[in-house]
Amino acid sequence: MVDDRTFEQELQLGDSISPVRANVLFAREIAYPSLLPSTTLKDLDDLARIAGEVIPVTGSHRDRGALLSEWLFGPSGFRGDPGHYQDPRNSYLNEVLVRKQGLPITLSTVFIAVAAKLGIHAHGIGLPGHFIVQVADGEQVVYLDPANGGGSVGLADCERLVSESTGFRGAFDRRWLKPTAPVEIVGRMLNNLRNLYTQADEWELARRTIERLALVQPDVASHRRDLGLIHYRLGERGRASQELSVYLSAAPNADDAEQIKVLREQMLIELGRLN
């Protein structure tokens, strides 16, 4: 049962990982200790059941996907929350399904999950700085933007979305339209939360988030550095020194390696005084 599962166990499913399950599991481990993941999954089932009463069972994936998007981000009430993207509730599906507000990536995840329950082929598309969905009928695809009313977007729109969200002014790279793997979606969700919590100086929540991000991206050495720095801020010198040592072993030639070495030596001196 999902309520007995951990986030790490979900990751062990490999290609079968569910971004929805992963999200509610890390939500419980990071910020909502009393959350029952099964409750959120039931809310999603209920949403799909209602959608199934509105969306016809026949027709192309593209047509049915467009109708689902029109309903979900129209009469159903789901919408983006651009004025409050710094609110971490927009990153947690248990909150998104109740508040009907979210980030582009969480709104897209809701759409993809409901579409799957209705037999509609949908995938996440992780553009730089913005997340959209793709609904495909073989080689024929349509792109939808859940954070902006769920309407269809073309290549020029995608280029504009990237430019507006990142400031990038170069040529649009069509490889950005490749479907994003489920584990990459989970990593992007956690990275959003990491940025929110560190910017807000919520160091304990940031620690829990980065610990799970490191499980998703074990080869990214900077996660160990960030954990070390956060442990240092939390006054946990021993753990901080351990994490920074792992970082230096994994990335001895990093641009900040010398700076981190100095900090680690200072920690070791402090620890020696305490002992």
C-alpha positions, 0 to 999 in steps of 0.5 A: 500500500502506498501509505507504507511506502517511502520515497526511496522505495518509489525511486527503486521502481525505475522506469515504473516510477509515478511522479504523482506517488513520488510527489505525495511521498516526498511531501509527507517526508519533507513537510506533511508528516501526517499526510496519508498519500492514499488520500491524495491518490483518491482525490485524483481518482475522484477527479478522473471519474468526474472528468470521465463523465465529461470527456467522450470515450471515443475520438483521437487522443489529441481531441480528447486531450484538448477537451480534457485540458479545456475542462480541467483548466476551465470549469473544473477550476485548476489554474496557475498561481503566477503571483505566488510561485514562491508558495511551496504549496504550489509544489505539493500535489496534496495541496494542488488538488485541494486548492486547484492552484499550482506550478506549471509542473504540478498542474501538468502532472495532474493533467497527465495523471488524469489523462492516463486514467482516461486512456489519453496519451500525454507526456510532460515536456520540460522546457527551460523555465516552463513545463507543458504537456504533449498529447500525441496520436502517433507522429501527430502531437499537440502541446498544451500549457496548463499554467496558462489556461490549458490552451494549445501552444505552437513552436513560437509560443514555446520559444516565447515561454522559454524567453519570458521565463529564463531570459534566453534569446538564442535559437529554440532547441527542438530537443527541448520538446522531447518528453521528460522522463518521470524521474526527471519530472520528480527531480525538477519538482524537488529542485523547485522546492530546494530553491524556494526553501533556500531563498526563504532561509527554511534550512531544515525543510531545505535539508529534507528536500536536498536529501531526496534530490540527492537520491534522485540525482546521486551523481550530482556532487553539488547536492552533497556540498549543499547538504554540508553547508545547510548542516553547518547553518543548522549547527551540525558541524560533524554532519557538515564536515562529512558531507563536504568531505564527500563533495570534495572526494567526488569533485576535487577540481570543482571551482569552489574546492579550495574554499570548501576545504578551508571551511571544512578545516575550520569545522574540524578545528571547531569540533576538536575544541568541543571534544 
